[in-house]
Amino acid sequence: MRAMVVGVAALSAGGAFAASVTNLPFNPPGSTRITLANKFAGAIGGGTNDSPLNDSARTLEWVFRGSQVSMMAPGTRLVGASFRNTSVNAGPSAQADFADWSLTLSRSLRAPGALSSVVADNAGADALAVRSGALTVSQGEAAAKSGALPAPFTFGAVFQSAFEYSGGNLHLLLSHSGSGVGGVSFDAASPGDPDTNALFQARKANSAGAAMTTQAADTPVTRLSTDAGVSLPLLTANASNGSAGFVGALGASGFAGQFVIGAEQLKFVPRGSLITWLAFRMAPGDAAWPSADVTTSDFEIEVATSVNPPQQMATFFGGNPAADAILVRQGALTIEAGAFAAGAGEIARFGAPIHFQRGFVYTGGDLCVTVRHAPFSGAGPRLDTANPASALRTSVASASDAQFGAFLAQDASIALQIGFTPSLCVPTSVEKESGGSGAWLFETPRVHQLVIDPSQLTYLPVGSTVDGIAFRISPVAPLQFVSWPQGDATVNQFDVYLSTAQRTASTMSEVFAQNEGADRVLNRSGSLFVPSEAMKVIGGTVAEHSFIVPFTRPFVYTGGGVCITMRVGQRIGGGAAVNFDGKFNTFGVNGRRNTVSSTATSANTGGALAFATRLVFTRPAPTCAADLNADGLVDDLDFVLFVGAYEFLTTPAADFNYDGMTDDGDFPAFALAYDALVCP
């Protein structure tokens, strides 16, 4: 198995791959990555753990406190996990074959420091085996550590089923049969780390499938690949409102529905991010749906900023979207059998995502989503509904071309999950429009360097990890403005370095090293495979940031400007050359390049294009969780939201102690923050 190779199929929460050729992910699955424990994203943990690839059978369980994963919204889907070597030698020393390598995720019933030696006492009722079966690990797949930096995260496993995170402490349980090949020592927290038994804890047993662990272990530094999402409304993210549900969507009749989402419900979505999918869930108690594949000839989704908040939503569909509305999806859609899981107890997991063909750039505020579809080839499901209407409101009609809708009974909404890629585009002036120029990047050997001023990084919080990068096709100069490449392509070198910038954009040096900071990180290296038509052109004059190049090492942003240095080799395959979109002489971003060699130390062409560059990042864990409406204060507006969560009880909306509910145990934390008023 090559580490973290991700296919084009989408994962349904709690189910197997569930996507068809009519429903492909906009961004590659797992594009958002989170390093646990957070403080080791850019630093070596100091301990070791050899359990993940040991030559002998092992059981390993480890837990992270909810504060470590609190940057993830309830509804985020975990789709992969990876680890990094702590040795100066790559491993394993030979191909390692495991008859079974199984990983199970759940909410942890025990906090770090309180793990029971009885494995069953630690895992929550939502435990899901995300991967199982044989695993082959190539010789040297876990790349060696070199110098003072941690090794890259090059060994990992793509999950066969996604785990939908719903808040609280996170529990991971690994069991494997052993390979008989000398294993790898992976980076882990040191035994004396002050956060051991406070923010994380690990235990192990020297057998597979152990019912009891026998000894403490160093907690492995773990990188999770996720499809970021948020379940709405947040109050009922993991609970139904108990009503009869809604019948009329995804069925044998036409449908139109419009959703207005309050801005406070989208506090997990950074400004500038791409909204890329949505999902629904079954009403509790219903069987999995559909029993066989169902297809519609047209399924359209429009996304816009909403000019009205949920409480003032108009029933006229044209009265809510702002002028930035774009059609993000249209055309046929097949929903595969079983894509919507059956309800388990009081709640069902959200079904397979319905992916967009274009990304919508979220610029803050309330959001309006309009769904229209022609009849499906089979009967539709009973969809779960949710309250309150002040958070999410729905208007529906029984014809796909309807202009007016009606609110649901009791002013409920259809429960909704919104998927997004946390990211920002620089220069900010080309966030939604072409830069009007173009230049080669993935063509011939070269160096291209960018300096990005702090003015362009307003929405990149200090402490964020930058985990990937994306570019888009320019409408200028290509013979055809179409998705690219035309056939699979390989760039035989694409090395990316990020650092704090030592120069501003306007004072950028011709000498590449003079622009780079001492904290320079090699974020990825080696060849880059670009699948056919991975860089999408859907329509209009702006292409899509659809192809994300993931980093195997994150860059931890500490403030200031950022310097990006790309050393690029020769492209093989993929058809004609194309320009990547960007802008010359733009405020806040500047470029330099050498078009002769990927090892060049200085520019040879003077100024260079500032590519329209999208940086994919993960924000740090919030330091002010009690700011429930994300306005920077903990005040009476937050108290109203806290009371609503407290009365609902079984919700993560105000779960400050990560026990899975909002109850008396959370009130002291809220009261302290309320007294302080201003968030730290």
Secondary structure in CASP SS format (residue, H / E / C, confidence):
PFRMAT SS
TARGET T0000
AUTHOR 0000-0000-0000
METHOD secondary structure of the structure
MODEL  1
M C 1.00
R C 1.00
A C 1.00
M C 1.00
V C 1.00
V C 1.00
G C 1.00
V C 1.00
A C 1.00
A C 1.00
L E 1.00
S C 1.00
A E 1.00
G C 1.00
G C 1.00
A C 1.00
F E 1.00
A C 1.00
A C 1.00
S C 1.00
V C 1.00
T C 1.00
N C 1.00
L C 1.00
P C 1.00
F C 1.00
N C 1.00
P C 1.00
P C 1.00
G C 1.00
S C 1.00
T E 1.00
R E 1.00
I E 1.00
T E 1.00
L E 1.00
A C 1.00
N H 1.00
K H 1.00
F H 1.00
A C 1.00
G C 1.00
A C 1.00
I C 1.00
G C 1.00
G E 1.00
G E 1.00
T E 1.00
N E 1.00
D C 1.00
S C 1.00
P C 1.00
L C 1.00
N C 1.00
D C 1.00
S C 1.00
A C 1.00
R E 1.00
T E 1.00
L E 1.00
E E 1.00
W E 1.00
V E 1.00
F E 1.00
R C 1.00
G H 1.00
S H 1.00
Q H 1.00
V C 1.00
S C 1.00
M C 1.00
M C 1.00
A C 1.00
P C 1.00
G C 1.00
T C 1.00
R E 1.00
L E 1.00
V E 1.00
G E 1.00
A E 1.00
S E 1.00
F E 1.00
R C 1.00
N E 1.00
T C 1.00
S C 1.00
V C 1.00
N C 1.00
A C 1.00
G E 1.00
P C 1.00
S C 1.00
A C 1.00
Q C 1.00
A E 1.00
D E 1.00
F E 1.00
A C 1.00
D C 1.00
W E 1.00
S E 1.00
L E 1.00
T E 1.00
L E 1.00
S E 1.00
R E 1.00
S E 1.00
L C 1.00
R C 1.00
A C 1.00
P C 1.00
G C 1.00
A C 1.00
L C 1.00
S C 1.00
S C 1.00
V E 1.00
V H 1.00
A H 1.00
D H 1.00
N C 1.00
A E 1.00
G C 1.00
A C 1.00
D C 1.00
A C 1.00
L E 1.00
A E 1.00
V E 1.00
R E 1.00
S C 1.00
G C 1.00
A C 1.00
L E 1.00
T E 1.00
V E 1.00
S C 1.00
Q C 1.00
G C 1.00
E C 1.00
A E 1.00
A C 1.00
A C 1.00
K C 1.00
S C 1.00
G C 1.00
A C 1.00
L C 1.00
P C 1.00
A C 1.00
P C 1.00
F C 1.00
T C 1.00
F E 1.00
G E 1.00
A E 1.00
V E 1.00
F E 1.00
Q E 1.00
S E 1.00
A E 1.00
F E 1.00
E E 1.00
Y C 1.00
S C 1.00
G C 1.00
G C 1.00
N C 1.00
L E 1.00
H E 1.00
L E 1.00
L E 1.00
L E 1.00
S E 1.00
H E 1.00
S C 1.00
G C 1.00
S C 1.00
G C 1.00
V C 1.00
G C 1.00
G C 1.00
V C 1.00
S C 1.00
F E 1.00
D E 1.00
A E 1.00
A E 1.00
S C 1.00
P C 1.00
G C 1.00
D C 1.00
P C 1.00
D C 1.00
T E 1.00
N C 1.00
A C 1.00
L C 1.00
F E 1.00
Q E 1.00
A E 1.00
R E 1.00
K E 1.00
A E 1.00
N C 1.00
S C 1.00
A C 1.00
G C 1.00
A C 1.00
A C 1.00
M E 1.00
T C 1.00
T C 1.00
Q E 1.00
A E 1.00
A E 1.00
D C 1.00
T C 1.00
P E 1.00
V C 1.00
T E 1.00
R E 1.00
L E 1.00
S E 1.00
T E 1.00
D E 1.00
A C 1.00
G E 1.00
V E 1.00
S E 1.00
L E 1.00
P C 1.00
L H 1.00
L H 1.00
T H 1.00
A C 1.00
N C 1.00
A C 1.00
S C 1.00
N C 1.00
G C 1.00
S C 1.00
A C 1.00
G C 1.00
F E 1.00
V E 1.00
G C 1.00
A C 1.00
L C 1.00
G C 1.00
A C 1.00
S C 1.00
G C 1.00
F E 1.00
A E 1.00
G E 1.00
Q E 1.00
F E 1.00
V E 1.00
I E 1.00
G C 1.00
A H 1.00
E H 1.00
Q H 1.00
L H 1.00
K C 1.00
F C 1.00
V C 1.00
P C 1.00
R C 1.00
G C 1.00
S C 1.00
L E 1.00
I E 1.00
T E 1.00
W E 1.00
L E 1.00
A E 1.00
F C 1.00
R E 1.00
M E 1.00
A C 1.00
P C 1.00
G C 1.00
D C 1.00
A C 1.00
A C 1.00
W E 1.00
P C 1.00
S C 1.00
A C 1.00
D C 1.00
V E 1.00
T E 1.00
T E 1.00
S C 1.00
D C 1.00
F E 1.00
E E 1.00
I E 1.00
E E 1.00
V E 1.00
A E 1.00
T E 1.00
S E 1.00
V C 1.00
N C 1.00
P C 1.00
P H 1.00
Q H 1.00
Q H 1.00
M C 1.00
A C 1.00
T C 1.00
F E 1.00
F H 1.00
G H 1.00
G H 1.00
N C 1.00
P E 1.00
A C 1.00
A C 1.00
D C 1.00
A C 1.00
I E 1.00
L E 1.00
V E 1.00
R E 1.00
Q C 1.00
G C 1.00
A C 1.00
L E 1.00
T E 1.00
I E 1.00
E C 1.00
A C 1.00
G C 1.00
A C 1.00
F E 1.00
A C 1.00
A C 1.00
G C 1.00
A E 1.00
G C 1.00
E C 1.00
I E 1.00
A C 1.00
R C 1.00
F E 1.00
G C 1.00
A C 1.00
P C 1.00
I E 1.00
H E 1.00
F E 1.00
Q E 1.00
R E 1.00
G E 1.00
F E 1.00
V E 1.00
Y C 1.00
T C 1.00
G C 1.00
G C 1.00
D C 1.00
L E 1.00
C E 1.00
V E 1.00
T E 1.00
V E 1.00
R E 1.00
H E 1.00
A C 1.00
P C 1.00
F E 1.00
S C 1.00
G C 1.00
A C 1.00
G C 1.00
P C 1.00
R E 1.00
L E 1.00
D C 1.00
T E 1.00
A E 1.00
N C 1.00
P C 1.00
A C 1.00
S C 1.00
A C 1.00
L E 1.00
R E 1.00
T E 1.00
S E 1.00
V E 1.00
A E 1.00
S C 1.00
A C 1.00
S C 1.00
D C 1.00
A C 1.00
Q C 1.00
F E 1.00
G C 1.00
A E 1.00
F E 1.00
L C 1.00
A H 1.00
Q H 1.00
D H 1.00
A C 1.00
S E 1.00
I E 1.00
A C 1.00
L E 1.00
Q E 1.00
I E 1.00
G E 1.00
F E 1.00
T E 1.00
P C 1.00
S E 1.00
L E 1.00
C E 1.00
V E 1.00
P C 1.00
T H 1.00
S H 1.00
V H 1.00
E C 1.00
K C 1.00
E C 1.00
S C 1.00
G C 1.00
G C 1.00
S E 1.00
G E 1.00
A E 1.00
W C 1.00
L C 1.00
F C 1.00
E C 1.00
T C 1.00
P C 1.00
R E 1.00
V E 1.00
H E 1.00
Q E 1.00
L E 1.00
V E 1.00
I E 1.00
D C 1.00
P H 1.00
S H 1.00
Q H 1.00
L C 1.00
T C 1.00
Y C 1.00
L C 1.00
P C 1.00
V C 1.00
G C 1.00
S C 1.00
T E 1.00
V E 1.00
D E 1.00
G E 1.00
I E 1.00
A E 1.00
F C 1.00
R C 1.00
I E 1.00
S C 1.00
P C 1.00
V C 1.00
A C 1.00
P C 1.00
L C 1.00
Q C 1.00
F C 1.00
V C 1.00
S C 1.00
W E 1.00
P C 1.00
Q C 1.00
G C 1.00
D C 1.00
A E 1.00
T E 1.00
V E 1.00
N C 1.00
Q C 1.00
F E 1.00
D E 1.00
V E 1.00
Y E 1.00
L E 1.00
S E 1.00
T E 1.00
A C 1.00
Q C 1.00
R C 1.00
T C 1.00
A H 1.00
S H 1.00
T H 1.00
M C 1.00
S C 1.00
E C 1.00
V E 1.00
F H 1.00
A H 1.00
Q H 1.00
N H 1.00
E C 1.00
G C 1.00
A C 1.00
D C 1.00
R C 1.00
V E 1.00
L E 1.00
N E 1.00
R E 1.00
S C 1.00
G C 1.00
S C 1.00
L E 1.00
F E 1.00
V E 1.00
P C 1.00
S C 1.00
E C 1.00
A C 1.00
M E 1.00
K C 1.00
V C 1.00
I C 1.00
G C 1.00
G C 1.00
T C 1.00
V C 1.00
A C 1.00
E C 1.00
H C 1.00
S C 1.00
F C 1.00
I E 1.00
V E 1.00
P E 1.00
F E 1.00
T E 1.00
R E 1.00
P E 1.00
F E 1.00
V E 1.00
Y C 1.00
T C 1.00
G C 1.00
G C 1.00
G C 1.00
V E 1.00
C E 1.00
I E 1.00
T E 1.00
M E 1.00
R E 1.00
V E 1.00
G C 1.00
Q C 1.00
R E 1.00
I E 1.00
G C 1.00
G C 1.00
G C 1.00
A C 1.00
A C 1.00
V C 1.00
N C 1.00
F E 1.00
D E 1.00
G E 1.00
K E 1.00
F C 1.00
N C 1.00
T E 1.00
F C 1.00
G C 1.00
V E 1.00
N E 1.00
G E 1.00
R E 1.00
R E 1.00
N E 1.00
T C 1.00
V C 1.00
S C 1.00
S C 1.00
T C 1.00
A C 1.00
T C 1.00
S E 1.00
A C 1.00
N C 1.00
T C 1.00
G C 1.00
G E 1.00
A E 1.00
L C 1.00
A E 1.00
F E 1.00
A C 1.00
T E 1.00
R E 1.00
L E 1.00
V E 1.00
F E 1.00
T E 1.00
R C 1.00
P C 1.00
A C 1.00
P C 1.00
T C 1.00
C C 1.00
A C 1.00
A C 1.00
D C 1.00
L C 1.00
N C 1.00
A C 1.00
D C 1.00
G C 1.00
L E 1.00
V C 1.00
D C 1.00
D H 1.00
L H 1.00
D H 1.00
F H 1.00
V H 1.00
L H 1.00
F H 1.00
V H 1.00
G H 1.00
A H 1.00
Y H 1.00
E H 1.00
F H 1.00
L C 1.00
T C 1.00
T C 1.00
P C 1.00
A C 1.00
A C 1.00
D C 1.00
F C 1.00
N C 1.00
Y C 1.00
D C 1.00
G C 1.00
M C 1.00
T C 1.00
D C 1.00
D H 1.00
G H 1.00
D H 1.00
F H 1.00
P H 1.00
A H 1.00
F H 1.00
A H 1.00
L H 1.00
A H 1.00
Y H 1.00
D H 1.00
A H 1.00
L C 1.00
V E 1.00
C C 1.00
P C 1.00
END
